[in-house]
Every structure is written in C-alpha cells, then in structure tokens.
Amino acid sequence: MAIALLVLAAALPGVGSSSSEAAPSGRILYVHYASESGPPRRIVAEADLDRGRCRRLLTLATFAEAAISPDGRAVAVTSDSGATAGLRVVTLATGKSRLLRRGGVNVGSAVWSPDGRRLGYLQQHTLRVIGADGRGDRLVARFAAGWFDWAPDGTRIAFARTTGNGRAGTLRTTLDIITVAGRGRRTLFVDPGPYGSQPAPTWSPDGSVIAFAVGDPARILAVAATGGAVRTLTRGGKPGWSPDGARISFIGSGPAGIQEVWTMAADGTDKRRLTTSVPPPRGVPQVGSYPGPWSPDGEWLAYGRKWALATMSAEGGSVRARCRLPFGTGFGGGVWVD
C-alpha cells in the first residue's frame, strides 16, 4: 500500500459554485470508492482548503476498506481475505504500516475511538477493541452484526446485535449499548423487521442521544442513551450530527427521486434539502449526493458525488467544488480537521 501523491483538480464543471465572503478552512480527509476499471478500489484523499489543493494519499488493495483517525493522521485498513487480511494502521505522513490483528477482519468494520487511541472492529460476529499501538486486544460483545459507534467519552459502544438459530421466528435484531470493558449490555431498540438492515448508530456530541438508520423502509430513528421511547425522525439514512448537536445531516430523496443531502433539527423538525441533482439522460445512471463531515465550527458541510468532493454552507448555498475524483461508485466517510 504505497502512498501516491496526486494533485487533483480543485474545481469541477457542472457541480456549481458561488462566491461568498466567508469561506471554510482546514483539511478534509475522505474515502472515495473508485471503479475506473475492474473491482472498486478505495482511495484516501485530502482536500486542503487553505492551500486550495487536493491530493490522493493512499490507494488500497482491492476489497480493503479504510477508516480515517479523528486527527486525520492515520488510516485503519481492514481486509477479510488474501495476504493483507487483518487490521492494520497506516501513518499517512510516512506511509508506514503496523499490523494490529492478523486474519480475516470484517471489511469496513474499524471505528476509531474519539481520542484516537483505540479501534473497535468486528471479527467472526464478535465486537472487539484494540489499542492503536496493537496492545490490549479484547472481546467486548458477541453476536455483533455490522454497525457500531463509540460514545463521545469513549466508555461505551452502541452496536447492532443479531441472534437466532436459523429457524423461522428465532431471528432477533436489536440496537444495544455496552461498556468497552464488555459489561452492562442494554437493549435500546428491537427491530420489528429483523430481516432488514441492522441499525447503524451514531451518538450525539453530548452522549445523551443515539440516532440510527434502519432499512425497509429506510428511516432514521432516535433514542435516549439511557433508554426509553424510540422516535422516528425522518425517512432517509446516514445520519451525521453537527458539532453542537443541534442538527443532523442525512441522505434523503429529492423531487426527482435522486439521493440528496438534507439536514434537520435534532428532534426531526425543520428539514432542509441542501442539494439538487439534475436528472441524467435516459439510460445514464443516476448520480446522487452524499453527506460528508461537518466543519469543526458547524458552519459548513462536505459532500460527495461520484465525480467530486464539494463544500457548502450548512444553511444551504455557497457551494464550492473542491476535488475532481476518479469515476467511482460512491463517497465514503471522512473527517474535517483544523
């Protein structure tokens, strides 16, 4: 996994831009799924807003997945097959790689702790935690099922859990929380349609609420971290909290049925569609928009399309295309750092 530096175009015709006296600053590090030829590849790239440049930092092996550390300095890479199977951390400044766990690890399952000192990951239906230095590997929970997130204080994890013996009527899918030490597991939500997608949780910045996406139909729900009534916030997916916890970004449908970037108040009110995609010609695949990270001050949002990374005001407008991307299948997660 060599680091390749590539200056990418900082503007993209067709995405649109508008001038504004205010401008976002900092760096956005993100993952793009490129499929120029053959199976999709994961590309880790950086948009330096202050310098006005974009760089490709890391190209992963086929079927590997990346998670960027909160400070943007390292990437956790997971793979479940081949010579690179396992969990490793790559330091972006040097390209050096450290193997933390050998053997098949669920692709895309690595999640950094808020302080960047530990990683959670999934292996053979178990949720585990390991230090970013490779020490302290421990089992946290069994029957983990695909999605989880750390509490802001790093003491608890919310995760999807699926149990059952394969016989009709035994499948049970829930959203649980548990301490990092593997104690005090509590169920917050039981999915009435257990054959749908597992809950995908994200904690509010103050740790009081967990918003989570479920499927069939796609919708975003919320529940207090202490338990209680589960509220439906909206149709859509991929919720992302603003830094102050006042708003949530998400994917929702636009008038043309194409995926767009929306935000809403934390209680599900005041929904605002921030992007508008032009329907493609007949026979051409639709290109939706996908929300990325919020700026640290909460004033801006990054978002991706198949061919561009862009930024816009969290109120809508002030759109600036930042990086031209290789043709791909989608925009992955990322972080925005000062």
ABEGO torsion letter per residue (X at the ends): XBBBBBBBBABBBGAEBBBBABBBBEBBBBBBBBBABEBBBBBBBBBBAAAGBBBBABBBBBGBBBBBBAAGABBBBBBABEAABEBBBBBAAAGBBBBABBEBBBBGABBBBAAGABBBBBBGGBBBBBBAAGBGBBBABBGBAGBBBBBAAGABBBBBBBBEAGBBGABBBBBBBBBAAGBGBBBABBBABAABBBBBBBBBAAGABBBBBBBOBBBBBBBBAAEEBBBBABBEBGBBBBAAGABBBBBBBBAAGBBBBBBBBAAGBGBBBABBBBBBBBGBBBBBBBBBBBBAAGABBBBBBAABBBBBBAAEEGBBBABBBBBBAEBBBBBBBX
